[in-house]
Amino acid sequence: MKTWIELDAMKFYAHHGVFEQERQVGNHFVVSLRVCVDIARSLQTDQLGDTISYADLYTLVEEEMRQPSQLLEHVAGRIQHRLFAYSELIQSIYLRVTKLNPPFSGDVHSASIVLELDRNEGF
């Protein structure tokens, strides 16, 4: 059995970007997360200690989003490292970090970086 915990469309105002103005002014970001977690025990026990707290996952992502970076790739990499360090129960992570209205010419709603990584792959 494979099981996931998902936090979809977490919204943040953060200061990521290559340009100085992006880091000063900030922008809106959306983060979606799916972690593959063995929750088999919690299905039987009804105990938070046998799974992963959604609130903890949110807090970890929020803390990383607060730290300005030039690249979304760097933000996503930090989030994945932090989540794997948080719990051995996390087997893999799918993560999408999206910047709304990226500051370049053209009619573009958003720009995203998507990472999917198994614990045993590393990077």
C-alpha positions in Angstrom: 0.0 0.0 0.0 1.2 3.5 -0.9 -0.1 6.5 1.1 0.4 10.2 0.7 -0.2 13.3 2.7 -0.9 16.3 0.5 -1.0 20.0 1.3 -2.3 21.7 -1.9 -1.9 25.4 -2.8 -0.3 26.8 0.3 -0.1 30.5 -0.3 2.8 32.7 0.8 4.1 36.2 0.2 7.9 35.9 0.0 11.0 37.6 -1.3 12.5 35.2 -3.8 14.0 36.4 -7.1 17.1 37.0 -9.2 16.4 40.8 -9.3 17.0 43.0 -6.2 13.6 44.5 -6.6 12.0 41.1 -6.4 13.7 40.4 -3.1 12.8 43.8 -1.7 9.2 44.0 -2.9 8.3 40.4 -2.8 5.7 38.4 -4.7 2.9 35.8 -4.2 3.9 32.1 -4.3 1.9 28.9 -4.2 3.4 25.7 -2.9 1.9 22.2 -3.3 3.4 19.3 -1.5 2.8 15.5 -1.5 4.8 13.3 0.8 4.7 9.5 0.5 4.5 8.3 4.1 3.9 4.9 5.6 0.7 5.7 7.6 -0.4 2.0 8.0 -0.1 2.1 11.8 -2.1 5.3 12.2 -4.9 3.7 10.2 -5.3 1.4 13.2 -4.2 3.4 16.2 -5.7 6.9 15.5 -2.5 8.4 17.0 -0.7 11.4 15.6 2.6 9.8 16.6 2.1 7.1 14.0 1.8 9.6 11.1 3.0 13.1 10.1 1.4 16.3 11.4 0.0 18.4 8.5 0.6 21.4 10.7 4.2 20.5 11.1 4.6 20.1 7.3 3.1 23.5 6.7 5.3 25.1 9.3 8.5 23.6 7.8 7.5 24.9 4.3 6.6 28.3 5.7 9.9 28.7 7.5 11.8 27.9 4.3 9.6 30.3 2.3 10.5 33.1 4.7 14.2 32.8 3.7 14.9 34.8 0.5 16.6 33.0 -2.3 17.4 34.0 -5.9 16.1 30.8 -7.4 13.0 28.8 -6.9 15.1 25.7 -7.4 17.1 26.6 -4.3 13.9 27.2 -2.3 12.5 23.8 -3.4 15.8 22.1 -2.6 15.9 23.5 0.9 12.3 22.5 1.5 13.0 18.9 0.5 16.1 18.6 2.6 14.2 20.0 5.6 11.3 17.6 5.2 13.5 14.5 4.8 15.5 15.6 7.9 12.2 16.1 9.8 11.0 12.5 9.6 12.2 9.1 8.6 8.6 8.2 7.8 8.8 10.4 4.6 9.7 8.0 1.8 9.4 10.5 -1.1 8.5 14.1 -1.8 6.7 15.7 -4.7 7.0 19.5 -4.5 5.8 22.4 -6.7 6.9 25.9 -6.0 5.1 28.5 -8.1 5.8 32.2 -8.5 2.6 34.1 -9.6 3.0 36.9 -12.2 6.8 36.4 -12.8 8.5 39.7 -13.7 9.3 39.3 -17.3 7.7 40.5 -20.6 4.9 38.3 -21.7 1.5 37.3 -20.5 2.4 34.5 -18.0 0.3 33.6 -15.1 3.0 31.7 -13.2 6.4 30.0 -13.3 7.0 26.8 -11.3 9.8 24.4 -10.3 8.7 20.9 -9.7 10.8 18.3 -7.8 10.2 14.7 -7.1 12.7 12.8 -5.0 12.8 9.5 -3.2 14.7 9.4 0.1 17.3 6.9 -1.3 18.0 9.0 -4.4 19.5 12.1 -2.8 20.8 15.1 -4.8 
